[in-house]
Amino acid sequence: MARVQDHDFPEHLFYDVENQIWYAPLPDATVRAGFTSWAAALMGEILVFTPKRLNHAFEANRWFAMVEGGKWVGAARAGFDGAVVAHNEALVRRPELLTSDAFGAGWMLIVRPSDAGWRKNLVTGAGIGPAMESWIAAESYKERNG
């Protein structure tokens, strides 16, 4: 488990560091997705979670969910092309799950990647700690709006 600024990053997950989204491969070739706990903490109190509709396609670096928080309103951007297979109904009803359990009950979507190579631009394993520290140090997230 990597730890960066008091936030854990499970090393078995795949991370789109720039978009602060984690991905967990599932046995049926779909992938569960959610925001990192670091990103959720920056958003403040989460007020609304709005996923892209079921069976709708999305493109890499385009939105597949919208989040409204006390400090931030914006898009959860995908790390690869795919389609939404399911969304977390509990998160729609209780958006605060995103901050209270980002890697568990606060997951956002289950998606089906368009390409078997969906992992190629993501960080996993022991590389997540240094990748996150470098990204945070660069402060590019401060220039990003939704």
N, C-alpha and C positions, 0 to 999 in steps of 0.2 A: 504494500500500500504506500503510495507516495503521499507526502503531506506538504502542502504549499500554503503559506499564510493562514494557518489554522484550519485548512480545508483538506479533507482526504480525497484522493483520486485512486479508486480501485484500479489496479494494474491489469486486470483481465478485460477491461473495457477498451473500446477504440474511441479516440477523441478527435474532434474537429476543433483544434485549439482556437483558431481565429473566430469561430462562431460559438464557442463554448458549449458544444453539444457532445454528449456521450452516446455511444452505440453499443448494444449488446446483441450479438448474433443469437438467434433462436434456432431450435432443431429443424424447423420447417423452411429454412432459408429466408425467413423474414428477420427483421432487425428491430429491437426496441430502442427508442431514442428518448433522451431527456436533456435538460439543461444541467450543467455542472452546479455543484453547491456554491462555488465561488461566484458564478454569474447570478445565481438566485439571490445571494446575499446582497449583491450590488443593486438589484432591482427593488429592494425594500419589500414591504408587504405586497404580496401578489393579490390583485383584486379580480382579474378576469383572465381565463385561459380560453382561447378560441382556436381549435384545430382546423386545418384544411379538411374539407368534406371527404368522407370515405370514398375510396376508389379514384380519387383525383390524383393526377400526376403532379410531380414537382420536379424542378431542376436544381442542380447544385448551386449553392449560394443564393437561392431564392427562398421565399418564406414557405414553411409548411405548418406553421402555427403562429398565432399572435399572442402576446402576453402584455397585460397592463399591470404595472406595479406602482407602488407609491412613489418611486424615484425614477422609473423608466417605463416607457411604452414602446414596444417594438416587435420585431419579427424574430422568430426562431428560424434560422436559415439552415438549409440542408447541406450536408457535406458531399452529396452525390445525387444523381438522378434516381427517381423511383416513383412509387405510388403509395398513398396512405391506405393501409389495410384496416387499422383500428385506431381508436384514440381512447385515452383514459377518461372514462365517464366520471370516475371519482374526482379527478382533477378539474373537470368542468364544473362540478358541483361544489368542490372545496379547493379552490386554487391555492390556498395556503400550503397544501401538501408539497408544492414545488420547493418551498423554502424549508419546510420541516423535515422532508425526506426525499431530497432530490434524486438519489440513486435507488430509491425503493418505490414507495407508494406514489411519489411525485413524478413518475415517468410520464411522458407526453403522448407518444405515438408508437405504433408498430407499423413499419413500412416494408415494402418489397423493393429492394434495389433493382434497377434496370440492368445492371452489369454485375457479373460475378466478381469483378475486380474493385468493388466499392470500397474496400479497405485501403487501397494504395496511397491515398493522400492523408490518411489518419495516423495518429500516434498511439502506440500501445506499449504495455510493459514498462520497464524501467525508464524508458524515454519520456514518460509523461511529466515527471517532476521537473527535469531541466527545461523541457519545452514550455511548460506553464510559467516557470520562473522567468524565462527569457521574454515570453510574450507580455507578462505583467510589467516587467522592467521597461519594455519599449513603450508602454502606456498608449498603444494604438486604440485600445478600447475607449479611451476618453474622447476620441474624435468621432466615434461611431454613433450614429443616431439610428433608431429603429431600423 
